[in-house]
């Protein structure tokens, strides 16, 4: 009997797991956001839907177009939900993933969902970042492509066309999806009857999806689409990770794979495509995992949430092995459970601390003071713009983007922005005293601005050391 089956049959363990799961999930649901990325996507999405300003023409971020549409729509649908909106989105995404996994691999829905929520704790799947949505949209492409290659000629064309459209739209949530889907999609298109027709129809659908997505830029004209890609290319070139960061990313991924290696070793020993002739769906799952590992490394940054890409197919592997009695050896889940307990505990602590910090900030007061006027951000946290619905005075709102793009000229860029006399300026708390903001910039602020709001949120790094958190900020108003 497998570890998972043994645990599920033990009522005490089930009760403990259920209690921890509820507490872990609740720690996310009490927050308006738990990761900074989601607020940035939604902020740009708001300008897209409410002001009809296309991405990069108001505030810049390097993610593709679809991500802002998706988060903007979700933000609008949940406008009256003050907390938990991105975690609800994550839970819905993971539930849809489990349903599609059951359809293809005959897995137990609840087991896949539970594996994603709990064992996915190290990869922050409940935070609602793009990787949580990517694994579901990837599986949607795989599901549609598989259905299309197995269907009759008439239905096959429609399904493959839909798969291509979905691929074109969802790869623009994150370009990493194209790498993750490379092997599984090629396998489905080429290893089934009518490979030429399969590829042709899928490619037509992809082009159609891209045409639909970028039609607003095409209608706008004036090189709008070229500017979109030019800005993205220029920033990604500057954002590219250094060798030291790439080494850290490789080491982090290696450590995670080592933790889950008992599951992987058992899977590849039983399902090795080189040793046996497994079922096509088994090969499909293996290829999906193999494609997702390099995709998680492609950015070169050591962020845990990227590993959600390969953990998704691995969670299905785990459930398939667990469903076969005696297949999963005892102790196989011990390293993963230990990591989950450690990561889950850290996430709970971080979420509770974030909740306490956000409670200290009066976003209604900040919004009323700004009153729709432009606010220049100088290395403060951008989440305040989302929470108070502020308007940025500079295209580069994310706190380190100006430093990435302009490097040594960042100070001059801020001085140029201040020369435009924005109504408000936001700084990190005590930014001028701690040298987080350059002295020439501080001199302008002291001469022409007065502080109207300040908040210092704190978090406990160790038992005896309290430091200002990233959410601390000061707000200055232009003197009359």
Long-range contacts (C-beta under 8 A, 24 or more apart in sequence): 1-325, 1-326, 2-321, 2-322, 2-324, 2-325, 2-326, 2-327, 2-328, 2-329, 2-332, 3-322, 3-328, 3-329, 3-330, 3-331, 3-332, 3-333, 3-334, 4-111, 4-318, 4-319, 4-322, 4-328, 4-333, 5-322, 5-325, 7-333, 17-118, 20-344, 21-114, 21-117, 21-118, 23-348, 24-118, 24-121, 24-126, 24-344, 24-347, 24-348, 25-87, 25-91, 25-117, 25-126, 27-347, 27-348, 27-351, 27-352, 27-355, 28-84, 28-87, 28-126, 28-127, 28-347, 28-351, 29-83, 29-84, 29-87, 29-88, 30-83, 30-84, 30-351, 30-355, 31-83, 31-84, 31-87, 31-351, 31-354, 31-355, 31-358, 32-82, 32-83, 32-84, 32-85, 32-358, 32-387, 33-86, 33-383, 33-386, 34-86, 34-87, 34-124, 34-126, 34-127, 34-128, 34-350, 34-351, 34-354, 35-86, 35-124, 35-127, 35-128, 35-129, 35-305, 36-381, 36-382, 36-383, 37-129, 37-130, 38-71, 38-86, 38-127, 38-128, 38-129, 39-382, 39-383, 39-386, 39-387, 40-382, 40-386, 40-397, 40-398, 41-67, 41-68, 41-70, 41-71, 41-72, 41-130, 42-71, 42-72, 42-74, 42-75, 42-386, 43-382, 43-385, 43-386, 43-397, 44-68, 44-71, 44-72, 45-69, 45-70, 45-71, 45-72, 45-73, 45-74, 45-75, 45-76, 46-72, 46-75, 46-76, 46-389, 48-72, 49-73, 49-76, 54-216, 54-217, 54-220, 54-224, 54-228, 55-228, 56-227, 56-228, 56-231, 56-232, 56-395, 57-224, 58-392, 58-395, 59-392, 59-395, 59-396, 59-397, 60-231, 60-235, 60-395, 60-396, 60-397, 60-398, 60-401, 61-398, 62-232, 62-235, 62-236, 62-239, 63-130, 63-173, 63-174, 64-171, 64-172, 64-173, 64-174, 64-175, 64-232, 65-172, 65-213, 65-214, 65-228, 66-169, 66-170, 66-171, 66-172, 66-173, 66-213, 67-130, 67-172, 67-173, 67-174, 69-213, 70-133, 70-173, 85-128, 86-127, 86-128, 87-126, 87-127, 87-128, 89-128, 89-132, 89-133, 90-125, 90-126, 90-127, 90-128, 90-132, 90-133, 91-117, 91-126, 93-132, 93-133, 93-135, 93-136, 94-125, 94-132, 94-136, 96-136, 96-140, 97-135, 97-136, 97-139, 97-312, 100-136, 100-139, 100-140, 100-143, 101-139, 101-316, 101-319, 103-143, 104-142, 104-143, 104-146, 104-281, 104-284, 105-281, 105-285, 105-316, 105-320, 107-316, 107-319, 107-320, 107-323, 108-319, 108-323, 111-319, 111-322, 111-323, 112-315, 112-316, 112-319, 115-315, 115-318, 115-319, 116-311, 116-312, 116-315, 118-340, 118-344, 119-311, 119-315, 119-318, 119-336, 119-337, 119-340, 120-308, 120-311, 120-315, 121-340, 121-343, 121-344, 121-347, 122-256, 122-304, 122-307, 122-339, 122-340, 122-343, 123-304, 123-305, 123-307, 123-308, 123-311, 124-304, 124-305, 124-308, 124-347, 125-305, 125-308, 127-305, 129-305, 130-173, 130-174, 131-174, 131-305, 131-306, 131-308, 131-309, 132-308, 133-173, 134-170, 134-173, 134-174, 134-176, 134-177, 134-180, 134-308, 134-309, 135-308, 135-309, 135-312, 137-166, 137-170, 137-173, 137-177, 138-170, 138-177, 138-180, 138-181, 138-288, 138-309, 138-312, 139-312, 140-166, 140-170, 141-166, 141-167, 141-170, 141-181, 141-185, 142-181, 142-184, 142-185, 142-188, 142-284, 142-288, 145-185, 145-188, 145-189, 145-202, 146-188, 146-281, 146-284, 148-198, 148-201, 148-202, 149-188, 149-189, 149-192, 149-193, 149-194, 149-198, 150-192, 153-194, 156-194, 156-197, 156-198, 156-201, 157-197, 157-201, 160-198, 160-201, 160-202, 160-205, 161-201, 161-202, 161-204, 161-205, 161-208, 162-205, 163-202, 163-205, 164-201, 164-202, 164-203, 164-204, 164-205, 164-206, 164-207, 164-208, 164-209, 165-205, 165-206, 165-208, 165-209, 165-212, 166-205, 166-209, 167-202, 167-205, 167-206, 167-209, 168-205, 168-206, 168-207, 168-208, 168-209, 168-210, 168-212, 168-213, 169-209, 169-210, 169-212, 169-213, 172-210, 172-213, 176-295, 176-296, 176-298, 176-299, 176-306, 176-309, 177-295, 179-291, 179-292, 179-294, 179-295, 179-298, 180-288, 180-291, 180-292, 180-295, 180-309, 181-288, 181-291, 182-291, 183-287, 183-288, 183-290, 183-291, 184-284, 184-287, 184-288, 184-291, 187-283, 187-284, 187-287, 188-284, 191-280, 234-405, 235-401, 235-404, 235-405, 238-404, 238-405, 238-407, 239-404, 240-300, 241-299, 241-300, 241-301, 245-300, 245-301, 245-302, 246-297, 246-300, 248-302, 249-297, 249-299, 249-300, 249-301, 249-302, 249-303, 250-297, 251-302, 252-302, 252-304, 252-307, 253-293, 253-296, 253-297, 253-307, 256-304, 256-307, 257-293, 258-335, 259-335, 259-336, 259-339, 260-311, 260-314, 260-335, 260-336, 261-335, 262-329, 262-331, 262-332, 262-333, 262-335, 263-314, 263-317, 263-318, 263-321, 263-328, 263-332, 263-333, 263-336, 264-314, 264-317, 266-321, 266-327, 266-328, 266-329, 266-332, 267-317, 267-321, 270-321, 270-327, 285-313, 285-316, 285-317, 285-320, 288-313, 289-313, 289-314, 289-317, 353-459, 353-460, 353-469, 354-471, 356-457, 357-457, 357-458, 357-459, 357-469, 357-471, 358-387, 358-457, 358-471, 360-455, 360-457, 361-387, 361-455, 361-457, 361-471, 362-455, 363-387, 363-388, 364-388, 365-453, 366-390, 366-453, 366-475, 369-424, 369-452, 369-453, 369-475, 369-477, 370-423, 370-424, 373-422, 373-423, 373-424, 374-422, 374-423, 374-424, 375-422, 375-423, 375-424, 375-425, 375-426, 375-475, 376-414, 376-417, 376-418, 376-422, 376-424, 376-425, 376-426, 377-425, 377-426, 378-414, 378-425, 378-426, 378-427, 378-431, 378-437, 378-441, 379-403, 379-427, 379-428, 379-431, 379-436, 379-437, 380-426, 380-427, 380-428, 380-431, 380-473, 380-474, 381-470, 381-471, 381-473, 383-471, 384-426, 384-471, 384-473, 393-417, 393-420, 393-422, 411-438, 411-440, 411-441, 414-438, 414-441, 415-440, 415-441, 415-444, 418-444, 418-445, 418-448, 421-448, 421-478, 422-478, 423-477, 423-478, 424-452, 424-475, 424-476, 424-477, 424-478, 425-449, 425-475, 425-476, 426-473, 426-474, 426-475, 426-476, 427-473, 427-474, 427-476, 428-472, 428-473, 428-474, 429-454, 429-455, 429-456, 429-468, 429-472, 429-473, 429-474, 430-456, 430-468, 430-472, 430-474, 431-474, 445-476, 448-478, 448-479, 449-476, 449-477, 449-478, 449-479, 450-476, 450-477, 450-479, 451-475, 451-476, 451-477, 452-476, 452-477
